Amino acid sequence: MMRCHPHRFACSFVLLAILLPDTSPLVAQSQPSDGSVLPFPPQPMAGITKARMQDSTMQWPEQPQRLPKDAPNVLVVLIDDVGFGISETFGGEVHTPTMTRLADQGLRYNCFHTTSICSPTRAALLTGRNHTRVSSGTIAERAVAFDGYTGVIPKSAATFAEVLKQYGYHTSAFGKWHNTPATETTAIGPKDRWPNGYGFEHFYGFLAGETSQWEPRLVENYNTIEPPHDDKYHLTEDLVDQALVWLDDRQAFAPDKPFLMYWAPGAVHGPHHIFSQWADKYKGKFDDGWDAYRDRVHKRQLKMGIIPPGTKLTPRDETMAAWDDIPAAQRDFQRRGMEIFAGFAEHTDTQVGRLVDGLEQRGLRDNTLIFYIWGDNGSSSEGQQGSISELLAQNGIPNTVEQQIAALDKIGGLDALGSPKTDNIYHAGWAWAGSTPFKATKLVASHFGGTRNPMVVSWPKGIQPDAKIRDQFHHVIDIAPTIYEILDITPPNVVNGQQQIKIDGTSLAYTFAGGDADTKKDVQFFDNNGSRAIYKDGWMACAFGPFIPWNTPASTPRIANWDSATDPWELYHVAEDFSQASDLAAQYPDKLADLKQEFQQLAKDNQDYPIGAGLWLRLHPEDRIKTSYTSWKLNANTRRMPEFTAPGIGRQSNTVTIELDAPAKANGVLYALGGSGGGVTLYIEDGHLVYLYNMFIIEQYQSRSADPLAAGKHTIEVVTEIDAPGKSGVATIKVDGKQVGQAKLARTVPAAFSASETFDVGVDLGSTVSLRYYEQRPFPFDGTINSLKVELK
């Protein structure tokens, strides 16, 4: 018979009383019910309670109506890494029928802004606060120990999902999250900073900043799941399918409750993965290059009225290549990169159309407020000169286009681009073209090419369609207060016991009926990687900073010698100069001085100091957020260990020791870190032990044992000596103490092989490090792995 210690039992009740919310009638009476404190207090029972049941009456209390009658459903669509000049709806050359359809049924916005980078825009959008105020000054993987840059959205900044859930909405999120610290995305957690911990009752998507569209690293709520090995599978399509299933569940179980859906597919962030038939639709359309594209789009934008009359086309930066500078032998490679991107973008818009169609088929479209935000920042120039493995640039690894093409030829040539064999991304020149008529790209907060993104808003029941473009200056932080105003919700002071910090956003609901209304937003602060700006009353002061997104090798010495206090600043009267074409700094020095001073005040208030903190890891990679472990004892059940928490076997000296039982002519993966874009794997093929260090596709360092492994028990060791992260090394493979192979590593990864690929034992989940076993993926080992130990030196 089990016995409980009486004092311990009593202490358990005390602990529960502390941890659980008090729902007693006394607390309910003392807690305000006006929404200033969430959750709302429970409703007291309506019946009469007496000692005897015969004298009591039972009656459920009526639940108060806290939302306006017929409150709208809310759908927020956020597309990834697309600039102002991409969509045909805003004068670009990529077919976007869904965006045009929603614009014709609603409103177009041409002065809407983002933070110029992924995680910060998402944090700002969801909370209504400036990105550094909610500790999201840079992407989750580059988080550092400054208050504005930890990558942790504080619970004192409740998301609109959390608030709407408390008011009775059912909430869901699909696609890219990218707001959880990279070290907290493991199966063991902690998971309170996953989407479900920020107000979303249901989540289906991926946690990292990017993932393969063919083999995404998926999560459903708190559990990892694997996509099917199906040649017809594509993540963006899957996200629509899953969203429609969730809508059907909502229709079945709670048809009287409104819903909030945040649909952020991760497309068209790199890698640019799409079925070839979508890319082929654009064959020949970009043959004359990015400079010509900008000229065409600028003229079309003027003709359509997307940009004001007289808007100038800004010149190409002197650090960016002209199309005429591209050698003839490389042009097919560069053209194909843009064709793939364009097909990917059209495919993404088409999937949004499937989602909208689903709303219509379920009778939900008329009362659904849709915010269709075309980009969490401008188009991405992180492909540099064009790349078959996009993490090359983010690791700062020198390479040439000739190397890229030579490596591509070995795996299928141009036909391999966009396929599971590559993690391709286009030349930065195309990203600049996608920012037409602006100067910059993603990662630049000082100029609109990084921060100005098109938006369409449509709500048939609540907004009268109007062809007049809304040109009021607004920002992603304004979406949350807009939703609150429409629902007559006063932002709460306390949520789940957390005192709330102030909201920075300004509702743009006034623009729904007033196309000619003056901008109600007085000031907006921008900062990313030392590139910064302040908008105030039609003026914009800005400093480009030391980082050049389309030329990261040249940025390193600039960053090392940079002093934010001596940065040159520019001044633009953006109320009259839509594209920031005419610098007025010399003409109005007093205006510039005033704005610079106000920027510093805003930066301090928004936890933005030190200026340029997002650049810290580019100078101090050793300070990356990482696990403190130096040794691991794993087994064949170890799967889906994110690279940021996994042993760094690709970047530092280590020893991997495996105890296994092998059958004759064994086959399968013993361990793998990373994916097709880059990684390390050890596998057995017909008994032969094979080690492969996939250096971002462009270089492959390999060793294969001469003799097959005999059946039975063995101890396998891989001893890797690396001079320093990013430097050369050697991997020595031993079986039962005897050397059977060695691979010389000409260079190694300094930071990470991928954003979302993982360390797996006994299989290679996700995209495969080696194409050799791609058709057999995940290529499970057909023997038994008893243990796998990793020791970092």
BELVEN-V557482 format. One record per backbone hydrogen bond with DSSP energy under -0.5 kcal/mol. CO is the residue of the C=O (numbers start at 0). NH is the residue of the N-H. If there is no record, write none. Layout:
CO/NH  CO/NH
//
This chain:
4/8  5/9  6/10  7/11  8/12  9/13  10/14  11/15  12/16  13/17  14/18  15/19  20/22  23/27  24/28  25/29  26/30  35/492  35/493  37/495  37/496  47/49  47/56  51/54  52/55  56/47  56/58  58/45  58/46  63/65  67/70  72/368  73/260  74/76  74/370  75/77  75/262  76/78  76/372  80/379  82/85  82/86  85/93  86/89  86/91  87/90  92/94  93/87  95/99  96/100  97/101  98/102  99/103  100/104  102/105  105/465  106/456  107/469  108/454  110/473  111/452  112/475  115/442  116/120  117/121  118/122  119/123  120/124  121/125  122/126  123/127  125/159  127/503  127/504  129/133  130/135  131/134  134/150  134/151  138/141  139/142  139/181  143/145  145/148  146/149  147/136  148/143  150/152  153/156  155/500  158/162  159/163  160/164  161/165  162/166  163/168  164/167  169/259  170/200  170/201  171/261  172/203  173/263  174/205  180/183  181/184  185/188  190/193  193/196  194/197  194/199  195/198  197/161  198/200  201/172  202/220  203/174  204/218  205/176  206/177  212/234  215/217  215/226  217/224  218/204  218/220  219/221  219/222  222/219  224/217  227/229  229/232  233/237  234/238  235/239  236/240  237/241  238/242  239/243  240/244  241/245  242/246  243/247  244/248  245/249  246/250  247/251  248/252  249/253  253/256  257/169  258/73  259/171  260/75  260/262  261/173  261/263  262/77  263/175  265/268  266/79  270/272  271/273  274/277  274/278  275/279  276/280  277/280  278/281  279/282  281/284  283/286  285/288  287/291  288/292  289/293  290/294  291/295  292/296  293/297  294/298  295/299  296/300  297/301  298/302  299/303  300/304  300/305  300/306  301/304  307/310  311/313  316/319  321/324  322/325  326/329  326/330  327/330  329/333  330/334  331/335  332/336  333/337  334/338  335/339  336/340  337/341  338/342  339/343  340/344  341/345  342/346  343/347  344/348  345/349  346/350  347/351  348/352  349/353  350/354  351/355  352/356  353/357  354/358  355/359  356/360  357/361  358/363  358/364  359/362  363/366  364/367  365/460  366/72  366/368  367/369  368/74  368/370  369/371  369/457  370/76  370/372  371/373  371/455  372/78  372/374  375/115  376/81  378/441  380/383  382/385  383/427  386/424  387/422  388/391  389/392  389/393  390/394  391/396  392/395  395/397  399/403  400/404  401/405  402/406  403/407  404/408  405/409  406/409  406/410  407/410  407/412  408/411  411/414  412/415  413/416  415/418  417/273  418/421  422/389  423/270  423/271  424/386  426/429  426/430  427/431  428/432  429/433  431/434  432/435  433/84  434/437  436/313  440/443  442/444  446/449  446/450  447/451  449/377  450/113  450/452  453/373  454/108  455/371  456/106  457/369  458/461  458/462  468/470  469/109  469/110  471/473  473/112  474/477  475/478  476/480  477/481  477/507  478/482  479/483  480/484  481/485  482/486  483/488  484/487  487/489  488/490  492/499  493/37  494/497  496/498  497/494  507/510  508/511  508/512  509/513  512/514  513/516  519/521  521/536  523/534  525/532  527/530  529/531  530/527  531/542  532/525  533/540  534/523  535/538  537/574  538/535  539/571  540/533  541/569  542/531  546/548  547/550  550/554  551/554  551/555  552/556  553/557  554/558  555/559  556/560  558/561  562/565  563/566  569/541  570/583  571/539  571/573  572/575  572/576  575/577  576/579  580/582  583/587  587/591  588/592  589/593  590/594  591/595  592/596  593/597  594/598  595/599  596/600  597/601  598/602  599/603  600/604  601/605  602/607  603/606  609/612  611/614  612/615  614/617  614/618  615/618  615/619  619/622  620/623  629/791  631/633  631/789  633/787  634/637  636/638  637/760  639/641  640/758  641/644  641/645  643/626  646/648  647/650  647/651  649/748  652/792  653/719  654/656  654/790  655/717  656/788  657/659  657/715  658/785  658/786  659/713  660/783  661/711  662/665  665/686  666/781  667/683  668/780  669/761  670/681  671/759  672/679  674/677  677/674  678/693  679/672  680/691  681/669  681/670  682/689  683/667  684/687  686/708  687/684  688/704  689/682  690/702  691/680  691/693  692/694  692/700  693/678  693/695  694/698  695/697  698/694  699/701  700/692  702/690  708/664  711/661  713/659  713/715  714/735  715/657  716/718  716/733  717/655  717/719  718/720  718/731  719/653  719/721  720/729  723/726  727/722  728/744  729/720  729/731  730/742  731/718  732/739  732/740  733/716  734/737  737/734  740/732  742/730  742/744  743/745  744/728  748/725  756/642  757/673  757/759  758/640  759/671  761/780  769/772  770/773  772/775  773/776  775/778  777/763  778/668  783/660  783/785  784/635  786/658  787/633  788/656  789/631  790/654
//
